């Protein structure tokens, strides 16, 4: 069998960069958390007040996910009670233009 007639039995998986991006920002609450952090560092309680429909558990899960993906940084201060602040990393700040374009698309094409 010649090389130009060879057909692999299993297709080679091609990585999709859009899929990778959605893995980072595709969670239900991630957009809203990012929107708030684009304005600066926030504490957990501030994020809860700014996104009133999110439960504490869902917010915690979202923040942990974004931290694991390197999008935000969590800083803990040894106060009583403990103070925790969340700030975007350069990787997270780089998402600004993507989300802005999605917002413009929605304004243009949805009711």
Protein Blocks (a to p, Z undefined) as FASTA:
>chain_A
ZZklpccfbdcddddfklmmmmmmmpmklmmmmmmmmnoccdfklmmmmmmmbcfklmmm
mmmmmmmnopaccdddddddddddddddfklmmmmmmmmmmmmmmmmmmZZ
